[in-house]
Amino acid sequence: EAKDHYTRGHSERVTGYAVDIARRLNIPEDDIRLLEEICILHDIGKIGVPEAILAKPGPLSDDEWQIVKQHPKIGEDILKHIEFLRPGLSIVACHHERPDGKGYLHALKGDEIPLLAAIVSVADAFDAMTTQRPYRKTYTKDEAIEILKVNKDKQFNSRVVDVFIEGLENASL
């Protein structure tokens, strides 16, 4: 967030959404604590992405996109030296994986994606869609919900999407 003023508060909001989703899914409290500790750092790998790419006002080139796609690995490499965070490294490494296998870094599919990473994926995407970014318009809450629904089982875990939307509609999020 220090490198990209558009994302100020992003990690805190994503963490709040993710913890709420995890509670609604009855995830064990120890896993929720781990999620909370690591989720705030899910994008730490963007330290390794040049600011000019992060703040670019238009589409990224293929080369720029390849650089951005390395941020989960960079984050994992940074955090692997912190012993108490090691159990949550898959959250950082896999938060851009997709059920259809078109995600990154490892092109994991479906249940290969750790549930906590799938939770962060939904929370991260919703916050990114509903906040101002230099490279696209800001979506309303309803537009973002529709995008999540349309992309269930493609980009997002359907169970996580359903629980998240239920939370939004019940105003707990």
C-alpha positions in Angstrom: 0.0 0.0 0.0 3.0 2.3 0.5 3.8 1.9 -3.2 0.2 2.2 -4.5 -2.1 4.8 -2.9 -5.1 3.3 -4.7 -4.9 0.2 -2.5 -4.8 2.1 0.9 -6.9 0.1 3.3 -7.2 -2.8 0.9 -5.5 -5.4 3.1 -7.5 -4.5 6.1 -10.8 -4.7 4.2 -9.8 -8.0 2.6 -8.9 -9.4 6.0 -12.2 -8.3 7.5 -14.2 -9.9 4.6 -12.1 -13.1 4.8 -12.5 -13.5 8.5 -16.2 -13.1 8.3 -16.5 -15.6 5.5 -14.3 -18.1 7.5 -16.6 -17.7 10.5 -19.7 -18.3 8.4 -18.1 -21.4 7.0 -17.4 -22.6 10.6 -13.6 -22.7 10.0 -11.8 -23.7 13.2 -10.8 -20.6 15.3 -7.0 -21.5 15.1 -7.3 -21.4 11.3 -9.2 -18.1 11.5 -6.4 -16.6 13.6 -3.9 -17.7 11.0 -6.0 -16.3 8.2 -6.2 -13.0 10.0 -2.4 -12.9 10.6 -1.5 -13.8 7.0 -4.3 -12.1 5.1 -3.1 -8.7 6.0 0.1 -9.6 4.1 -1.5 -11.4 1.1 -0.1 -8.8 -1.3 3.3 -8.2 0.3 4.9 -9.6 -2.9 3.9 -6.5 -4.7 7.0 -5.0 -3.1 8.8 -6.7 -6.0 6.5 -5.2 -8.7 7.6 -1.8 -10.1 5.3 1.1 -9.1 5.0 2.1 -12.8 3.3 -1.3 -13.4 1.1 -1.2 -10.3 -0.2 2.3 -11.1 -0.4 2.0 -14.9 -3.7 3.6 -16.1 -4.3 1.2 -18.9 -3.9 -2.4 -19.8 -0.7 -4.2 -19.0 1.6 -5.6 -21.7 2.2 -9.4 -21.6 5.6 -8.7 -20.0 4.1 -6.5 -17.4 1.4 -9.0 -16.6 4.1 -11.7 -16.1 5.8 -9.5 -13.6 2.5 -8.9 -11.6 1.7 -12.6 -11.6 4.9 -13.2 -9.6 3.7 -11.3 -6.6 2.3 -14.4 -4.8 5.6 -16.2 -5.1 7.6 -13.1 -4.0 5.3 -12.8 -1.0 5.7 -16.5 -0.2 9.5 -16.1 -0.4 9.4 -13.1 1.9 7.2 -14.7 4.5 8.7 -18.2 4.6 11.4 -16.9 7.0 8.8 -16.0 9.6 8.2 -19.3 11.5 4.7 -18.6 12.9 3.4 -17.6 9.4 4.7 -20.7 7.6 1.5 -22.6 8.1 -0.3 -19.9 6.1 2.0 -19.5 3.2 -0.4 -21.3 0.8 -2.8 -18.5 1.4 -0.4 -16.0 0.0 0.9 -18.3 -2.7 -2.5 -19.5 -3.9 -4.8 -16.4 -3.6 -4.9 -16.0 -7.4 -5.6 -19.7 -8.2 -9.0 -20.4 -9.9 -11.3 -23.4 -9.8 -11.1 -23.6 -13.6 -7.3 -24.0 -13.5 -6.6 -20.6 -15.2 -5.1 -18.9 -12.2 -1.6 -18.4 -11.1 1.1 -19.4 -10.0 0.4 -23.2 -10.2 -2.8 -23.4 -12.2 -4.5 -25.4 -9.4 -8.1 -26.5 -10.0 -11.1 -27.0 -7.8 -10.4 -28.6 -4.5 -6.6 -28.4 -5.1 -6.9 -24.8 -4.0 -6.7 -24.4 -0.2 -10.0 -23.2 1.2 -8.4 -20.3 3.1 -6.8 -19.1 -0.2 -10.1 -19.4 -2.0 -11.7 -17.2 0.7 -9.0 -14.6 0.3 -9.5 -14.7 -3.5 -13.2 -13.8 -3.2 -12.6 -11.1 -0.5 -9.6 -9.7 -2.5 -11.5 -9.5 -5.8 -14.6 -7.9 -4.3 -12.6 -5.2 -2.6 -10.6 -4.6 -5.8 -13.8 -4.3 -7.8 -15.5 -1.9 -5.4 -12.5 0.5 -4.9 -10.9 3.0 -7.3 -8.1 1.6 -9.4 -6.2 3.4 -12.1 -6.8 0.7 -14.7 -10.6 0.3 -14.6 -13.9 1.7 -13.4 -15.1 1.2 -9.9 -18.0 -1.2 -9.7 -21.0 -0.8 -7.4 -21.6 -3.4 -4.7 -24.4 -4.9 -6.8 -22.2 -5.0 -10.0 -19.4 -6.7 -8.0 -21.8 -9.3 -6.6 -23.1 -10.1 -10.1 -19.5 -10.5 -11.3 -18.8 -12.9 -8.4 -22.0 -14.9 -9.2 -21.2 -15.1 -12.9 -17.7 -16.4 -12.1 -18.6 -19.1 -9.6 -16.7 -22.3 -10.3 -14.7 -20.5 -12.9 -12.7 -17.9 -11.1 -14.1 -18.3 -7.6 -15.1 -21.1 -5.2 -18.9 -21.2 -5.4 -19.5 -22.0 -1.8 -17.3 -19.1 -0.7 -19.1 -16.8 -3.1 -22.5 -17.9 -1.7 -21.5 -17.4 1.9 -19.9 -14.0 1.1 -23.0 -12.7 -0.7 -25.2 -13.9 2.1 -23.0 -11.9 4.5 -23.2 -8.8 2.3 -27.0 -9.1 2.0 -27.4 -9.6 5.8 -25.2 -6.5 6.3 -22.6 -8.2 8.4 -19.9 -7.3 5.9 
